Amino acid sequence: MLRTVLFRLHWILGLTAGLVLVLVAVTGALMSYEEAIGDWADHDRAFVAVQTTPRLGPEALITRLEAQRPGLRVNSLTLSDDPARSPRIRFAAADKTGARPPSAYLDPYDGRDLGAPRLEGAFATIRDLHRWLLLPGEGKGWGRSITGASAIALLVFLGTGLYLRWPKIHSWRIWLKPNLARPGRPRWWSLHTIAGTWLLPVYATIALSGLWWSYDWYRDAATWVLTGEGPRAKPARAPGRAKEPPALDKAWATFQTGEGRDATLAILTVPGPDAGTIRIRYQRGASPLRNEATFDSATGAQVSAARDADKALGRRVADNMLEVHRGRFFGDVIAFVFFAASLLMPLLAASGLVLYVLRRRAARRRGRATAGGIGVTQGLNA
């Protein structure tokens, strides 16, 4: 009875949540290499010829861009230690509409606007499809609830699938090697179950980390499990100082000679007039995990630092949940495994659908055979 119930639950979820999971998986695979795809598409503007003249500082870059884009306010500036990589500017959302203008690449030597990223709008659409299926309401609408429920359905898939294929005799061949020699349903069953077994750890990690953005209660509970702490309150803003322009160049110089001397990529957030600190998030080496430092907006002196290497494992996971979700938390090889697993989700769904159709056909044939047998028996008895 339990096996029958779990089997029906497995295929019912497949017929309902399967399409959503396929959409989420494929869009997630595309986003996992968004930076690399963007660099390829924007190679003529994301990179410039290296010159002997010094690169402009943050204040000069922002000033020159705002002169070329009057009426827009810069929100953040992304800088690299690669002398050939162009800085990238992101703008603050418009006060009235809430829409955010496209970001822009800058020539690091003269501040010239090199143009917007070509695929930024396309990836924004892909991201909205991944998160809330492009449904109205965005993060506060039904789309977020549907994708969250689909992540739970994926966990149920994995649990019921593992139970249904649990063998009486255990060996690595039974668990991990597909048997494609037998035609028909046995071949599709082997392909479906073996692929599901190989991909189970990856899908479980993706689902558990994806729920982080679906439900606030889940994020709070996961934070407590990982860190032993409740959700962090948003830090209060330090008071501004007479609304003077922030000392971005001083803060950047302090960062380069101190906390960020080995940084490969840094995102400098431009504070508003009522903020007293400048925040810089940065990466070290090839690791995507981010560190953070803050600086006094008036003097450029360092105020605080939060290094990823100094954190406990649970706090590192909680602070880098997006990289856990993408697999990059575990290194480039595992990140590619996550990418491949996401692309294989349509195959897993298709094989499950084929099994369902073949099973229904077999059930109809058995029904016709049983009906025919009953008719013959009744005729003989008559």
Backbone torsions as a table, in degrees:
resi	resn	phi	psi	omega
1	MET	NA	-44.7	179.9
2	LEU	-62.8	-41.8	-179.8
3	ARG	-63.3	-39.7	179.2
4	THR	-64.6	-43.8	-180.0
5	VAL	-62.6	-46.1	-179.0
6	LEU	-66.6	-36.1	178.5
7	PHE	-63.9	-45.0	179.8
8	ARG	-66.8	-38.7	176.7
9	LEU	-61.9	-38.6	-178.9
10	HIS	-63.0	-48.1	-176.5
11	TRP	-78.9	-27.6	176.1
12	ILE	-65.3	-44.0	176.6
13	LEU	-64.5	-35.0	178.3
14	GLY	-63.3	-38.7	-179.3
15	LEU	-76.2	-21.8	-177.0
16	THR	-102.2	-52.5	-175.7
17	ALA	-91.5	-8.8	-174.9
18	GLY	-60.2	-44.5	-178.2
19	LEU	-64.3	-41.3	178.7
20	VAL	-63.0	-42.4	-180.0
21	LEU	-64.1	-37.5	177.7
22	VAL	-63.9	-45.7	178.8
23	LEU	-61.6	-45.5	-178.8
24	VAL	-65.5	-38.9	-178.5
25	ALA	-67.8	-46.4	-177.9
26	VAL	-66.5	-43.4	178.0
27	THR	-66.5	-35.7	176.4
28	GLY	-64.8	-37.6	177.0
29	ALA	-62.9	-41.8	178.8
30	LEU	-63.6	-42.0	-178.0
31	MET	-70.9	-23.3	-178.2
32	SER	-65.3	-22.8	176.9
33	TYR	-121.5	33.8	-179.5
34	GLU	-60.7	-42.5	-178.4
35	GLU	-63.7	-45.0	-179.1
36	ALA	-66.6	-41.0	178.2
37	ILE	-65.1	-40.5	178.4
38	GLY	-63.5	-42.1	177.6
39	ASP	-61.7	-37.5	179.0
40	TRP	-67.3	-44.0	-178.1
41	ALA	-71.0	-28.7	-175.1
42	ASP	-112.1	29.7	-173.3
43	HIS	-60.0	-29.9	-177.9
44	ASP	-77.7	-11.6	179.5
45	ARG	-125.3	-23.1	177.1
46	ALA	-77.7	-14.6	179.0
47	PHE	-134.1	146.5	179.6
48	VAL	-131.7	164.8	176.1
49	ALA	-70.3	134.9	-179.8
50	VAL	-71.5	133.6	-179.9
51	GLN	-118.6	165.3	179.1
52	THR	-83.2	-18.0	178.9
53	THR	-71.7	148.9	-178.9
54	PRO	-67.7	150.4	177.7
55	ARG	-76.4	149.2	180.0
56	LEU	-72.3	151.1	176.3
57	GLY	-81.3	173.1	-177.4
58	PRO	-58.5	-42.7	-177.0
59	GLU	-64.1	-43.5	-180.0
60	ALA	-66.0	-40.7	179.2
61	LEU	-61.4	-46.7	-178.4
62	ILE	-66.5	-42.4	-179.6
63	THR	-61.2	-44.7	-178.2
64	ARG	-69.0	-36.1	178.6
65	LEU	-70.5	-42.2	-179.9
66	GLU	-64.1	-27.1	174.4
67	ALA	-70.0	-30.7	178.1
68	GLN	-84.9	-23.4	179.6
69	ARG	-123.9	70.3	-177.3
70	PRO	-61.5	142.3	178.5
71	GLY	91.6	-8.9	179.5
72	LEU	-104.0	143.4	178.6
73	ARG	-111.8	130.1	-178.8
74	VAL	-73.7	133.4	179.0
75	ASN	-100.3	-40.1	-179.1
76	SER	-153.3	159.1	-179.3
77	LEU	-133.3	122.9	179.4
78	THR	-100.8	124.6	-176.9
79	LEU	-125.1	147.9	-177.2
80	SER	-124.1	157.5	174.4
81	ASP	-81.4	-7.6	177.0
82	ASP	-78.6	117.0	-177.3
83	PRO	-65.0	-16.6	-179.9
84	ALA	-92.2	-10.1	-177.4
85	ARG	-87.6	134.1	-178.8
86	SER	-77.7	140.2	170.4
87	PRO	-63.0	154.0	180.0
88	ARG	-126.5	130.1	-178.4
89	ILE	-104.5	136.5	170.2
90	ARG	-117.5	140.6	-176.4
91	PHE	-99.5	155.7	174.7
92	ALA	-73.5	153.2	178.6
93	ALA	-66.9	149.2	178.0
94	ALA	-65.3	142.3	-176.5
95	ASP	-65.8	-38.6	-174.1
96	LYS	-84.8	-48.7	-174.8
97	THR	-91.7	-24.9	-175.8
98	GLY	79.8	-1.7	179.1
99	ALA	-76.4	143.8	179.8
100	ARG	-102.8	123.1	179.1
101	PRO	-62.7	155.4	176.7
102	PRO	-59.1	145.2	177.2
103	SER	-73.0	176.5	-174.3
104	ALA	-146.3	145.2	170.5
105	TYR	-89.7	147.1	179.6
106	LEU	-124.0	146.3	169.9
107	ASP	-72.1	121.4	-174.4
108	PRO	-70.2	-11.2	-175.8
109	TYR	-100.1	-27.4	179.3
110	ASP	-131.2	0.3	177.1
111	GLY	75.0	13.4	-178.1
112	ARG	-70.8	138.0	177.9
113	ASP	-71.2	117.4	-178.1
114	LEU	-93.8	-5.1	178.4
115	GLY	111.8	168.0	-178.2
116	ALA	-85.1	155.1	172.8
117	PRO	-59.8	132.5	-173.2
118	ARG	-67.0	-35.3	-173.9
119	LEU	-103.0	11.7	-177.5
120	GLU	-61.2	-45.2	179.0
121	GLY	-65.4	-39.5	179.7
122	ALA	-64.1	-42.9	180.0
123	PHE	-71.6	-28.0	174.1
124	ALA	-63.5	-41.1	176.7
125	THR	-66.1	-43.1	178.2
126	ILE	-61.0	-40.1	-179.9
127	ARG	-65.4	-42.5	178.5
128	ASP	-66.4	-36.2	175.9
129	LEU	-65.1	-39.4	-179.6
130	HIS	-67.6	-39.5	-173.3
131	ARG	-85.9	-44.1	-176.3
132	TRP	-142.5	24.3	169.6
133	LEU	59.8	24.9	179.5
134	LEU	63.2	18.9	-179.2
135	LEU	-81.0	154.1	180.0
136	PRO	-60.3	151.8	179.4
137	GLY	95.3	-14.2	-179.9
138	GLU	49.6	-126.6	-175.4
139	GLY	-69.3	-12.9	179.8
140	LYS	-105.0	4.2	-177.6
141	GLY	-100.2	-166.9	-177.4
142	TRP	-72.0	-24.9	-177.1
143	GLY	-59.3	-42.6	179.0
144	ARG	-63.4	-38.5	178.6
145	SER	-66.9	-37.2	-179.3
146	ILE	-68.0	-45.5	179.2
147	THR	-66.5	-35.0	175.9
148	GLY	-64.8	-43.5	177.5
149	ALA	-63.8	-33.6	177.9
150	SER	-67.9	-35.4	176.3
151	ALA	-64.5	-39.6	175.6
152	ILE	-65.0	-39.8	178.1
153	ALA	-61.4	-36.5	178.1
154	LEU	-63.0	-40.9	177.1
155	LEU	-63.7	-38.6	176.9
156	VAL	-66.3	-40.5	174.6
157	PHE	-52.2	-51.1	-175.2
158	LEU	-64.1	-42.2	-179.0
159	GLY	-68.3	-47.3	-179.7
160	THR	-68.6	-38.3	178.4
161	GLY	-63.2	-39.4	178.3
162	LEU	-65.0	-40.5	179.8
163	TYR	-66.8	-42.9	-175.5
164	LEU	-68.5	-27.1	-178.2
165	ARG	-102.1	7.6	-178.5
166	TRP	-60.7	117.5	-174.7
167	PRO	-82.8	159.3	175.1
168	LYS	-76.5	-30.2	178.1
169	ILE	-118.7	129.3	-175.4
170	HIS	-102.3	129.1	171.6
171	SER	-155.9	159.9	-176.9
172	TRP	-65.5	-28.6	178.7
173	ARG	-67.0	-41.7	179.9
174	ILE	-65.7	-38.5	-175.8
175	TRP	-79.6	-38.4	-165.3
176	LEU	-120.7	-13.0	-176.3
177	LYS	-107.9	120.4	179.9
178	PRO	-72.0	148.4	176.7
179	ASN	-113.0	97.2	-174.9
180	LEU	-101.0	6.0	-177.7
181	ALA	-74.6	-32.4	-177.9
182	ARG	-81.7	132.2	-177.1
183	PRO	-80.1	171.0	172.2
184	GLY	72.9	-144.3	-175.8
185	ARG	-59.2	-40.4	179.4
186	PRO	-57.9	-37.8	179.0
187	ARG	-65.7	-47.0	-179.8
188	TRP	-65.7	-37.2	178.1
189	TRP	-63.4	-43.5	179.2
190	SER	-62.7	-44.6	179.5
191	LEU	-62.1	-44.1	-177.3
192	HIS	-66.6	-47.6	-175.2
193	THR	-73.8	-39.4	-179.6
194	ILE	-68.5	-41.9	177.3
195	ALA	-62.2	-41.7	178.2
196	GLY	-62.8	-36.2	178.6
197	THR	-67.3	-45.4	179.2
198	TRP	-62.2	-38.9	-173.2
199	LEU	-90.9	-5.4	-175.3
200	LEU	-55.1	-49.0	-179.6
201	PRO	-61.3	-37.6	-179.1
202	VAL	-68.4	-47.7	-179.0
203	TYR	-64.5	-36.2	178.3
204	ALA	-64.0	-42.5	178.4
205	THR	-64.9	-42.7	179.7
206	ILE	-62.8	-44.4	-177.9
207	ALA	-67.5	-46.3	-178.1
208	LEU	-64.5	-37.7	178.3
209	SER	-77.8	-31.9	178.9
210	GLY	-65.9	-32.1	178.3
211	LEU	-64.2	-15.4	178.7
212	TRP	-56.3	-35.5	-177.6
213	TRP	-98.8	-4.7	-176.7
214	SER	-90.2	-38.1	-174.3
215	TYR	-135.0	127.8	179.6
216	ASP	-64.0	-39.0	-179.5
217	TRP	-63.8	-34.7	178.7
218	TYR	-68.3	-43.9	179.6
219	ARG	-61.9	-40.8	178.9
220	ASP	-64.6	-43.4	-179.8
221	ALA	-66.9	-42.8	179.3
222	ALA	-64.7	-37.8	177.2
223	THR	-61.7	-41.7	179.5
224	TRP	-66.6	-40.7	179.3
225	VAL	-64.2	-41.4	-175.9
226	LEU	-77.1	-35.7	-170.8
227	THR	-119.4	-15.6	-173.9
228	GLY	75.7	11.0	-177.9
229	GLU	-121.6	158.4	173.3
230	GLY	-80.2	178.5	178.2
231	PRO	-61.3	140.4	-179.4
232	ARG	-77.6	136.6	174.6
233	ALA	-77.2	149.9	177.9
234	LYS	-64.4	130.7	-179.1
235	PRO	-63.7	141.5	177.6
236	ALA	-71.6	142.3	-179.2
237	ARG	-72.1	135.7	174.0
238	ALA	-71.2	143.8	-177.0
239	PRO	-64.2	142.2	177.4
240	GLY	-73.7	172.1	-177.6
241	ARG	-122.6	91.6	175.7
242	ALA	57.8	22.4	176.4
243	LYS	53.7	39.5	176.4
244	GLU	-78.8	154.9	176.1
245	PRO	-58.8	137.4	-178.8
246	PRO	-65.5	146.4	-178.5
247	ALA	-83.4	71.5	-176.1
248	LEU	-66.4	-41.8	-178.8
249	ASP	-64.6	-40.5	179.2
250	LYS	-65.8	-43.7	178.7
251	ALA	-63.9	-39.9	179.8
252	TRP	-66.1	-40.5	177.7
253	ALA	-64.7	-41.8	176.8
254	THR	-62.6	-40.4	179.6
255	PHE	-64.8	-45.7	-175.8
256	GLN	-66.1	-33.4	-179.1
257	THR	-90.2	-8.9	-177.3
258	GLY	-124.9	-103.2	-172.8
259	GLU	-59.0	-34.5	-175.2
260	GLY	-106.7	26.7	-177.2
261	ARG	-65.5	-23.6	177.7
262	ASP	-114.6	20.4	-179.8
263	ALA	-75.3	140.6	177.5
264	THR	-100.1	-24.7	179.4
265	LEU	-149.7	136.7	-178.5
266	ALA	-138.3	140.5	176.1
267	ILE	-115.9	112.1	-178.8
268	LEU	-97.0	117.3	179.2
269	THR	-89.8	124.6	-179.4
270	VAL	-80.5	119.2	-176.9
271	PRO	-75.9	154.7	174.4
272	GLY	-75.1	174.3	-176.8
273	PRO	-66.2	-19.0	-178.9
274	ASP	-99.9	7.3	-179.3
275	ALA	-99.6	144.2	-177.4
276	GLY	-103.7	-2.5	-178.2
277	THR	-132.3	155.1	175.3
278	ILE	-109.8	128.6	-178.4
279	ARG	-104.1	134.9	175.5
280	ILE	-127.3	117.7	172.7
281	ARG	-99.9	138.5	-172.7
282	TYR	-148.5	159.8	177.8
283	GLN	-115.1	151.1	176.8
284	ARG	-117.2	131.3	179.6
285	GLY	61.4	-144.8	-179.2
286	ALA	-88.4	-3.0	-177.7
287	SER	-71.0	133.8	177.5
288	PRO	-81.4	-6.5	-177.2
289	LEU	-71.2	134.2	-170.7
290	ARG	-101.5	141.9	171.8
291	ASN	-105.5	170.0	-176.9
292	GLU	-146.9	141.6	175.8
293	ALA	-140.3	147.7	177.2
294	THR	-121.7	151.9	-175.7
295	PHE	-136.8	148.6	178.1
296	ASP	-64.1	128.6	-174.7
297	SER	-70.3	-17.8	-179.2
298	ALA	-94.2	-40.4	-174.6
299	THR	-106.2	-20.5	-176.2
300	GLY	81.7	3.6	179.4
301	ALA	-73.0	145.5	-179.0
302	GLN	-69.6	136.5	-179.8
303	VAL	-105.6	-43.2	-177.6
304	SER	-153.6	166.0	176.7
305	ALA	-149.2	139.5	177.0
306	ALA	-131.3	101.1	-177.0
307	ARG	-93.7	134.3	-178.2
308	ASP	-61.7	-37.2	-176.8
309	ALA	-66.9	-22.0	-177.7
310	ASP	-86.8	-7.1	-175.7
311	LYS	-87.6	154.0	171.3
312	ALA	-67.8	159.1	-175.5
313	LEU	-57.4	-44.2	-179.3
314	GLY	-61.2	-41.2	178.1
315	ARG	-68.4	-36.5	177.1
316	ARG	-62.7	-41.8	178.6
317	VAL	-64.1	-45.8	-178.1
318	ALA	-63.8	-39.5	-177.7
319	ASP	-78.2	-14.6	-178.6
320	ASN	-125.6	39.4	-175.2
321	MET	-62.2	-33.0	178.2
322	LEU	-62.4	-41.5	179.4
323	GLU	-71.2	-30.0	172.0
324	VAL	-64.3	-44.5	-179.4
325	HIS	-61.3	-36.0	-179.6
326	ARG	-87.0	-9.4	-178.2
327	GLY	86.0	-6.8	-176.8
328	ARG	-73.2	-17.2	176.1
329	PHE	-60.9	-29.1	-175.1
330	PHE	-98.3	2.1	178.9
331	GLY	113.5	167.7	-174.7
332	ASP	-65.2	-37.8	-178.2
333	VAL	-64.8	-46.7	179.8
334	ILE	-67.0	-33.7	176.8
335	ALA	-61.1	-40.2	177.3
336	PHE	-67.8	-35.3	176.7
337	VAL	-62.3	-42.0	177.3
338	PHE	-62.6	-42.1	178.3
339	PHE	-60.4	-48.4	-179.9
340	ALA	-64.7	-39.5	179.4
341	ALA	-63.1	-38.5	178.0
342	SER	-64.4	-40.5	178.9
343	LEU	-69.3	-22.9	179.8
344	LEU	-84.2	-7.7	179.2
345	MET	-57.9	-42.7	176.3
346	PRO	-59.4	-36.7	177.3
347	LEU	-64.4	-41.8	179.5
348	LEU	-64.8	-41.8	178.7
349	ALA	-66.4	-41.6	-179.1
350	ALA	-65.3	-41.9	179.4
351	SER	-65.8	-37.0	176.2
352	GLY	-65.6	-38.2	178.1
353	LEU	-66.4	-40.7	178.0
354	VAL	-62.2	-42.4	177.6
355	LEU	-60.4	-41.0	179.2
356	TYR	-62.9	-46.3	-179.2
357	VAL	-63.9	-45.5	180.0
358	LEU	-63.1	-37.5	179.0
359	ARG	-66.8	-41.0	178.5
360	ARG	-63.8	-40.5	177.8
361	ARG	-63.3	-43.5	179.0
362	ALA	-63.1	-38.0	179.2
363	ALA	-65.5	-38.7	178.4
364	ARG	-66.8	-39.1	178.2
365	ARG	-64.1	-41.3	177.8
366	ARG	-64.2	-37.4	178.5
367	GLY	-64.5	-42.8	178.6
368	ARG	-65.9	-40.1	179.1
369	ALA	-64.7	-39.6	179.1
370	THR	-66.3	-42.4	178.7
371	ALA	-63.5	-40.0	177.8
372	GLY	-65.4	-39.5	179.1
373	GLY	-65.7	-38.3	178.4
374	ILE	-66.3	-38.2	179.6
375	GLY	-64.3	-42.2	179.6
376	VAL	-65.3	-41.0	-179.8
377	THR	-64.5	-42.2	178.0
378	GLN	-63.5	-37.2	178.2
379	GLY	-65.0	-40.4	178.9
380	LEU	-66.9	-38.9	179.9
381	ASN	-67.1	-32.8	179.0
382	ALA	-68.1	NA	NA
